[in-house]
């Protein structure tokens, strides 16, 4: 049966929509568990990591059939580097992901506006949108984001390859496996930086924090913003190099 080529606009729309839902639910659980007067206040790290995994799963359900569900510039770049994705589509996908992340975070603000107003702590408000290190050590924070994303991309590449699937992206390994992957990365490697492992996930919402009229919001901490951008990109590059070494050593897998 001949495959139907999906128009570029439609691909970008579903990357946008999948990322929007992922961020709405992901940043939403942080708002639910940390903002004052929320019924979920105090839910804790396990609730956050589980919900983030499920948020990614929902994004995969939406975008998977149309794009493979990248939802992450690091995923898009790594797949292009691994010759599994057209370089000409990299920028359109990444732009779509950033717009989706920005609007998803803006929707969380609208949804939890009363609770933002009731919360005094500035870092708590920023933490709903963007990642903040538990201990500020930029070199180690950068290493944390690099390693976390290395694990994410490497597992995606290996599972997609061994599954012999025609799709690429998070959707290539299935919605549930990718959800569990995000959960375990958060539980095991998220304690240092809050595990952005996705430049769009951090930069889009951080920009929303900067622009939105949030009462008593404080700084958006732009001096830290390079860490959850550069770290995931470098981690993706290392993952692709390891994957290509595997293909070189075992060409007839």
C-alpha positions as CSV (number, residue, x, y, z in Angstrom):
1,X,0.0,0.0,0.0
2,X,1.5,3.4,-1.1
3,X,2.2,5.8,1.8
4,X,0.4,9.1,1.6
5,X,2.8,12.1,2.0
6,X,1.7,14.3,4.9
7,X,1.9,18.1,4.0
8,X,4.5,20.1,5.8
9,X,2.0,22.4,7.3
10,X,0.1,19.5,8.8
11,X,3.3,18.0,10.2
12,X,4.2,21.3,11.8
13,X,0.7,21.7,13.2
14,X,0.8,18.3,14.9
15,X,4.3,19.0,16.3
16,X,2.9,22.2,17.7
17,X,-0.3,20.6,19.1
18,X,1.5,17.6,20.6
19,X,4.0,19.9,22.3
20,X,1.3,22.2,23.5
21,X,-0.6,19.4,25.2
22,X,2.7,18.0,26.7
23,X,3.6,21.3,28.2
24,X,0.0,22.1,29.3
25,X,-0.1,18.9,31.3
26,X,3.6,18.9,32.4
27,X,3.8,22.4,33.6
28,X,0.2,22.0,34.8
29,X,1.2,19.3,37.3
30,X,4.0,21.5,38.7
31,X,1.5,24.3,39.2
32,X,-0.9,21.8,40.8
33,X,1.6,20.5,43.3
34,X,3.5,23.7,44.2
35,X,1.1,26.7,44.0
36,X,-0.7,27.8,47.1
37,X,-4.3,26.8,47.7
38,X,-4.2,24.2,45.0
39,X,-5.9,20.9,45.9
40,X,-2.7,19.1,44.7
41,X,-0.3,21.2,46.8
42,X,2.5,19.1,48.3
43,X,2.0,16.2,45.8
44,X,5.8,15.9,45.5
45,X,8.4,14.7,43.0
46,X,6.9,11.3,42.3
47,X,3.6,12.9,41.2
48,X,5.5,15.4,39.0
49,X,7.7,12.8,37.3
50,X,4.7,10.4,36.7
51,X,2.6,13.2,35.3
52,X,5.4,14.4,33.1
53,X,5.8,10.9,31.6
54,X,2.0,10.8,31.0
55,X,2.1,14.3,29.5
56,X,4.7,13.2,27.0
57,X,2.6,10.1,26.3
58,X,-0.4,12.3,25.5
59,X,1.7,14.4,23.1
60,X,2.9,11.2,21.4
61,X,-0.7,10.0,21.0
62,X,-1.5,13.3,19.1
63,X,1.6,13.8,17.0
64,X,2.8,10.3,16.5
65,X,0.8,9.3,13.5
66,X,1.8,12.5,11.6
67,X,5.3,13.3,12.6
68,X,6.6,10.4,14.8
69,X,6.2,12.9,17.7
70,X,9.5,14.6,18.2
71,X,8.2,17.2,20.6
72,X,11.8,18.2,21.4
73,X,14.5,20.0,19.4
74,X,17.1,17.6,20.7
75,X,15.1,14.7,19.3
76,X,14.7,16.4,15.9
77,X,18.4,17.3,15.7
78,X,19.5,13.8,16.7
79,X,17.3,12.1,14.2
80,X,18.6,14.4,11.4
81,X,22.2,13.6,12.5
82,X,21.4,9.9,12.5
83,X,20.0,10.2,8.9
84,X,16.5,9.3,10.0
85,X,15.0,12.8,9.3
86,X,15.2,15.4,6.6
87,X,17.4,18.3,7.5
88,X,15.1,20.6,5.6
89,X,12.4,19.9,8.1
90,X,14.5,20.6,11.2
91,X,13.8,24.3,11.6
92,X,10.0,24.1,10.9
93,X,9.7,21.3,13.5
94,X,11.7,23.2,16.1
95,X,9.8,26.4,15.6
96,X,6.5,24.5,15.9
97,X,7.8,22.9,19.2
98,X,8.8,26.3,20.7
99,X,5.4,27.9,19.8
100,X,3.5,24.9,21.3
101,X,5.6,25.1,24.5
102,X,5.1,28.8,24.9
103,X,1.3,28.6,24.4
104,X,1.1,25.6,26.6
105,X,2.8,27.4,29.4
106,X,0.6,30.5,28.9
107,X,-2.5,28.3,29.2
108,X,-1.2,27.0,32.5
109,X,-0.9,30.6,33.8
110,X,-4.5,31.4,32.7
111,X,-5.8,28.1,34.3
112,X,-4.0,28.7,37.6
113,X,-4.1,32.5,37.7
114,X,-5.8,32.7,41.1
115,X,-3.2,30.3,42.6
116,X,-0.3,32.3,41.1
117,X,-1.8,35.3,42.8
118,X,-2.0,33.4,46.1
119,X,1.7,32.3,45.9
120,X,4.3,34.6,47.2
121,X,7.5,32.7,46.5
122,X,9.1,33.9,43.2
123,X,11.1,30.7,42.5
124,X,7.9,28.6,43.0
125,X,6.2,30.7,40.3
126,X,9.2,30.4,37.9
127,X,9.4,26.7,38.6
128,X,6.0,26.1,37.1
129,X,7.4,27.4,33.8
130,X,11.1,26.6,33.7
131,X,13.7,24.4,35.3
132,X,15.7,25.7,38.2
133,X,18.7,23.9,39.6
134,X,18.5,22.5,43.2
135,X,22.1,23.6,43.7
136,X,23.4,26.2,41.3
137,X,26.6,24.9,39.9
138,X,26.5,25.7,36.2
139,X,29.1,23.2,35.1
140,X,27.5,20.4,37.0
141,X,24.0,21.5,36.0
142,X,25.1,21.5,32.4
143,X,26.5,18.0,32.8
144,X,23.2,16.8,34.4
145,X,21.2,18.0,31.4
146,X,23.7,16.5,29.0
147,X,23.6,13.1,30.6
148,X,19.8,13.1,31.0
149,X,19.3,13.9,27.3
150,X,22.0,11.4,26.3
151,X,20.0,8.6,28.0
152,X,16.7,9.8,26.4
153,X,18.0,10.0,22.8
154,X,20.1,6.9,23.0
155,X,17.2,4.7,24.2
156,X,14.9,6.2,21.6
157,X,17.5,5.4,18.8
158,X,18.2,1.9,20.0
159,X,14.5,0.9,20.6
160,X,13.4,2.4,17.2
161,X,16.2,0.6,15.4
162,X,15.6,-2.8,17.1
163,X,11.9,-2.4,16.6
164,X,12.5,-1.9,12.9
165,X,9.9,0.8,12.7
166,X,9.3,3.2,9.8
167,X,8.5,6.1,12.2
168,X,11.0,8.3,13.9
169,X,10.7,10.2,17.1
170,X,9.3,9.5,20.5
171,X,6.4,7.8,18.8
172,X,8.7,5.2,17.2
173,X,9.1,3.4,20.5
174,X,5.5,3.6,21.5
175,X,3.6,5.9,23.8
176,X,3.8,3.8,26.9
177,X,7.6,3.0,26.7
178,X,8.5,6.6,26.1
179,X,6.3,7.7,29.0
180,X,8.1,5.2,31.3
181,X,11.5,6.4,29.9
182,X,10.7,10.0,30.8
183,X,9.5,8.9,34.3
184,X,12.7,6.9,35.1
185,X,14.9,9.7,33.8
186,X,13.0,12.2,36.1
187,X,13.2,9.9,39.1
188,X,16.8,8.9,38.6
189,X,18.4,12.0,37.0
190,X,16.0,14.8,37.6
191,X,16.9,15.8,41.2
192,X,19.7,18.2,40.2
193,X,18.1,20.5,37.6
194,X,14.5,19.4,37.2
195,X,15.4,17.5,34.0
196,X,14.5,19.8,31.1
197,X,16.1,17.4,28.6
198,X,14.3,19.5,26.0
199,X,15.3,23.0,24.9
200,X,11.7,23.9,23.8
201,X,10.3,22.6,27.1
202,X,12.4,25.1,29.0
203,X,12.9,28.1,26.7
204,X,9.2,28.4,25.5
205,X,7.8,28.5,29.1
206,X,10.6,30.6,30.4
207,X,9.8,33.2,27.7
208,X,6.1,32.9,28.7
209,X,7.1,33.6,32.3
210,X,9.1,36.7,31.2
211,X,6.2,38.1,29.1
212,X,3.1,37.2,31.1
213,X,1.7,39.6,33.7
214,X,2.3,37.3,36.7
215,X,1.9,39.0,40.0
216,X,5.2,39.3,41.9
217,X,7.0,37.0,39.5
218,X,10.6,38.1,39.9
219,X,13.4,37.2,37.6
220,X,13.1,34.6,34.7
221,X,16.8,33.7,35.4
222,X,18.0,34.1,31.9
223,X,21.6,33.6,33.0
224,X,20.8,30.0,33.6
225,X,18.6,29.5,30.4
226,X,21.6,28.4,28.3
227,X,22.0,25.2,30.4
228,X,18.7,23.5,29.5
229,X,19.4,24.5,25.8
230,X,23.0,23.6,25.3
231,X,23.1,20.6,27.6
232,X,20.3,18.7,25.8
233,X,21.8,19.5,22.4
234,X,25.2,18.2,23.5
235,X,23.7,15.1,25.0
236,X,21.8,14.4,21.8
237,X,25.1,14.7,19.8
238,X,26.9,12.2,22.1
239,X,23.9,9.8,21.8
240,X,24.0,9.9,18.0
241,X,27.8,9.3,18.0
242,X,27.4,6.2,20.2
243,X,24.5,5.0,18.0
244,X,26.6,5.4,14.8
245,X,29.5,3.6,16.5
246,X,27.1,0.7,17.1
247,X,26.0,0.7,13.5
248,X,29.6,0.7,12.4
249,X,30.5,-2.2,14.6
250,X,27.4,-4.2,13.9
251,X,26.3,-3.3,10.3
252,X,24.4,-6.5,9.8
253,X,22.2,-6.2,12.9
